[in-house]
Amino acid sequence: MSDLVPLDRLGPALVQATGDPAWSDLELELIAGGKSNLTFVVRSGAGELVLRRPPTGTLLPSAHDMTREARVQRALAGTDVPVARIVLADDGDLLGVRCYVMEKVEGHVIRGSLPAPFEGPAAREHLSFAFADTLATLHAVDPAAVGLGDYGRPDGFMARQVRRWTGQWQASRTHDVPEIDELGRRLAAAVPTQQRSTVVHGDFRLDNVVYDGEDPRTIRAVLDWELSTLGDPLADVGLLMLFWAGPQDPTLSLIPGVTHLPGFPDRDAMVARYAASSPVDLSDLAYYRAFAHFKFAVIAQGVSARSAAGAMAGQDFGDLDHEIRQLGRAGLELV
């Protein structure tokens, strides 16, 4: 681990940032499952923190920008959006790549199973609606009021997103996948009119939030802000629809889920909950759902390529080609 995070540099930096000399003697543990950036728990006699840095190897343009992650969380700290406190952020002097360290928020991160306090039907509905409400809360933040007025270019957002992810696809693809190529072309030709501009998370799903240890109605922190920017909030809603799998949906191996289990509200109920506190016209939602399939297919291809190149600290996510094609076909059906 010391080649990825030099402890002789990190320790003194944390001592300076926190004022606690106990951080001079620390150890690291990789949090397995991180599919884009590398995330570590940092431990010392002072407690635990979390460090995020990019993967090793060649990085795609504009990807893995840790400075943006730290900036948006600092900006949102005074709002109703729950975020982790940033301890330090570095532009490359510390590790040779941009990184940041944040507090470790205690609670539950839900991936492929539910913690015991969240097992009952009422708890499943509570945690679901808390999730939808948190997304609506994020989209209600005035970017300029929290210092994020220049955090992105909201005008023409979806057209640029399609171009950006098409470019990422061209940069990371290893062979032809006609379904993805055709989906990208159709999305580029049918961009809907943008209704409003907000902070967009870009990867809003259950395993990117931390729930309270006992109360499923309370989210303690929203994590993984790598893809955040200013843009069309319906892009986040489209992703929520992709990740909120029902009992009949195919499994996404990169996103172990629980929403297919009995007692979870379906997609329609989640969208209705979001719309109850976020004024929005949902007539173009199928487009945003199709874009979510396209974007996640490109992300999956990037994960597969980084894993094969050994850039994920030994994590192997296997052959994702079937899922990428499946995402392309499903996206084409939507659009």
N, C-alpha and C positions, 0 to 999 in steps of 0.2 A: 504493500500500500504506500510505502514511503516514496516510491517513484511517482505516484499520482498526486500525493499530498505530502510534501516535505514537512515533517513534524518540527524540525529545528527552525523552520520559518513560521509555521502556523502558531506554535506555542507562544513565542514572544508577541506576535500580533494580537493574539487573544488576551494576553496579559495587559497590553496597552489599551485594547478596546474596552475591556471590562473592569480594569483596575484590580483584578483578582490574581495574585501570583500562583494560585493553584493550577492555572491553565498552562503553566510551563512544563508540566508533566502530564501528557495526554496519550490517548490511544484512539484508533479509528476502527469503525466497522462499516463495511459496505451494506447499504440497504438494498437487498436484491429486488429485482423487478423493475427498476428504473430503466425505461426503454429509450430515452433520449439523452438526458444528462445523467451524470453519476452523482449519487447522493450518499453521504456518509453520516453516521452518528459519531460525534466527537465527545469523548468521555474524559473526565478528570475528577479530582477530588472536589471540584467546584460544581459538578453536575454534568448535564448533557446538553449539547448543542447540535445543530445540523448544518453540514457544509454541502453546497452544491457547486459542481464544476462541469465543464463540457466533457464529452467522451474523448478518448485519444484518437490520433489519426487525423486525416484531412477533414475539415469541417465544411459543410455547404455554406455558401454566402448567406449572411444575415441570420443563420441558425445559431442556437445555443448561446444567446447573449445574456449572460448572467447579470450584467449591469442593469438591464431593463427589468429583470425580475425583481431585483432589490429596489429599484426606484419605484415601481408601481406599488409594492407592498408598503414602503415608507409613506407614500402619498395617501394610501387608503387607510392608514392606521388611525386617523381621526374620524373615520366615517363609521356607518353601521355595518360595513363589510368586514367580517372577521379575518384578520391576517396575522401571521407570525411577526414578532418584533425582529428587525434586522440588527444584528450585532456589529457586523462589519461587511463592507463590500470592497473589492479590489479589482483594478483594471488590468492586472497581469503581473505586477511586480512580485506578488506573494508566491504564486504557483507557476508563473509563466503563462497562465491563461486566466481569463476573467472568472471570478468566483465570488461567492458570498457565504456568510455564516448567519444563521437565524436561530432564534430560540426553538427548542423542541417542545411543541405543543402536545400536552398529554391528552389522550382520548383514543377513540377508535377510528381506524382507517378501514373502510369496508371494501373488501375485494371479492373473494370467492365464498365467503361464509359470513354469518351474522354473529356478533357477540351476544352472549346470553341475555343482557337486558333488552335487546332489540328483537327478540324472537316472536313475540305475540303480534296478532293482526293489527292492533291499535298502534303499536310501536312502529310497524312497517309503514303505516300510513303517515304517522308523525314524521319519521325521518325523510320520507319522500317529499312531503309538502314543505318541510324545512329546506330541502335541497332546492325546490322550485322557487321558494320565497327568497332564498339567498341570491339566486341568479337575478331575480327581479330587483332586489336591493342594489346589486352591483350596477345594473343598467339604469338605475335612478340617480346615480352619482353624477354631479356636474363636473366634468373633467377639469374645466378651467378653475373651478373653486378649490380644487385640491392640488393645483400645480401640474396638471397633466394636459393642459390645453395644447401642448406641442408633442404629445406622446405618439401621434400618428397622423395620417392624412385621411380623414373620414370620407371626403368626397371621392366618388368612384371606387369605394372600398371593395365591393364584390368583384368588379372587373379586374382590379389589381390582384385580388386573392386568387382568382382563377389563373391569371398569368403566373403569379408566384408559384403556385403549387404545380402548375404544368412545368415550369422551369425546374422545380425540385424533382419532379418525376423524370425529366430528361436527364438530370444529373445523377440520379441514383438507380435508374432502371438497369437491369442486367440482361433483359431480353424483351421482345415485343409482347405486349398485352393489349390486344385490340380493344377490349372492353373499356380499359382506362383511357386510351387515346380517344375513343369515340365519346365517352362521357365528358372529357375535357372540352372537346369541340362543341358539344351541345350546350354545355354550361356557358361557354364564352359567347355563344350566339343568342342567349336568352336571359341576360342579366336583368333582374327586376329593378324597378325604381326604389331607391332607398328611402325609407320613411323617416328615420331619425338616426342620430349618431350618439354613441355612448362608449364607455370603456368596455371592451370585449375581452373576455378571458381567453378564449381560443381553444381550450381543452377541458371544458367543464364537465366532469364526470365524478361518480361517487368516490372513486379511490383517489381523488384529488382534493378531498375535504377531510377534516378531522372532526368527528362528532364528540360531544361530551361523553364522559365515561359512563354516565347513568341516564342521561336525558336525551332521547332520540329527537327531541324538538329543537335541540341546540347544536349549532355548528360552531366549533371553536376557531377554526382557521380554514381558509381556502388556500390550497397549495398550487405549485407548478404554474407560474405565470409566464413561462417562456414565450408563449405565442400571443400574449396580450398586446393590445393596441387600441386605437380609436377606430370605430367602424360601425358596421350594421349589427345591432344586437340579435337579429334573427339568425345570424350565423351561429351564435351560441345555442339558440333554441334548436336549430337543425341538428347540431351535435348532440344535444341532450336527447333528441328523438332517436338518434342512431344508437347511443350507448344504453338507452332505457329499453333493454330487450324484453320481449314478452315470451310466453311459454313456447310459441311456435317458431321463434326466430333462431337462425343458425348461431352457433357459438363463435365469438371472437376470442381466439386464444390469447391475444395480448391484453384483453380486458375481461378478466374473470368477474362475472356478475352475479347478482342475487335477485334482480328485479323480475326474473321469470318465476320466482317462487310465489305460492299463494299468499294473498293479502297485500300485495303491492299494487298501487294504482297503475292503470295502463297509461299508454302515451297520451290518449285524449284527455284523461284526468289531469295529467301533469301539465299539459299545455293550457288547459282551462285554469289551473291554479296559478300559473305564471301570468296569464292574461288578466286575471282578476285584479292584479295590482300593477300591471304594466300595459298602458294603452297601446294596442298594436293591431294592425290588420293582418290576419293570418292567411289571407287568400293565396299568397305565394309560398306558403311553407313547404310545399313539395319541392320547390327549387332548392331551398336551403337544406332540406334533408338529402337531396341528391348531391349537393356540394359537400355535405358532411361525409358521404360515402367516398367521394373522390379524394378529399383531403386525407381521410384516415387511411385509404389505400396507399397514398403516397408516403404517409408516415410509416405504415407497416413495411413498405419497401425499404425505407431508410433504416429502420430497425434491423431488417434482415441483412442489409448490406453491411452495417456497422458490426453486427454480430459475427458475420462471416469473416470480416477483416480483423477480428480480435480487438475491437475498439471499445468493448463494453465490460472491461475488467473481468473477463472469463465467463460472462453470462452468455448462454446460447439459447436463442429463441426459435431455432428450427426453421424449417422450410415454410414460408408463409404464402407461397405462390397461389395455392388454392383459395385462400381467404381473400387475397388481393383481387383475383378474378371474380370471386363471389361478390365482393363489394362493388366492382364495376358493373356487374349484371344488375344488381339490385338498384344501383343509382340510375341506370338507364331506364329501368321500369318506372322510377319516380318521375323522371324528367321527360 
